[in-house]
């Protein structure tokens, strides 16, 4: 029906049949959302590079040294005036590292390495999987357990690929602020609420439909999720 229409002719047809076009978009949006909610997403964050040296090294580690094949992240401790070497601070840090070592998906925690001035130290946490394959709950338990050692005299921070998976920007207040800013700019540019609303509504409809289709597509295609997660 539309294959022989030029863009201008298609635009005119859409204007004449605007109720049909809007209804079609609404129907497509509802169908996409319902279908997406009706199936569980199957995003795959696994990364493999067949026939490469790095992949062969990873496969060798997983087969021969499975405890060393996962992510290695760091728990960093900072205390002023060399207090990490003091008995009070060390007595607070050691039990926390022991608890982290017993958490699910943790295969081991190294001994605390301390700088020469005793102000900074770190311990390496070894996981049984790469960061993007670890459950959020397992990573969060490591973070919460480690930060339990924090006090006015001791600062505790974590770093590494697995930890970074918790910091995924989520479509929250920042998205709302962006939409409001776009609405203000378009209103000032076009001087009309109708002209301002059309591109924003079109973008939101397109985003909603495409998000639903992506979730459905994960049933048959390998699609990665966003690389970071919200804390």
Secondary structure, DSSP 8 states (H G I E B T S, - for coil): --TT--HHHHHHHHHHTHHHHHHHHHHHHHHHHHHHHHS----------TTSHHHHHHHHHHHH-GGGSS-EEEEEEE-GGGGGGSHHHHHHHHHHHHHHHTSTTEEEE---EE-TTSSEEEEEEEESS-GGGS-HHHHHHHHHHHHTT-BTTBEEEEESHHHHTT----SSHHHHHHHHHHHHHHHHHH--HHHHHHHHHHHHHHHHHHHHHHHHHTTTS-----S----
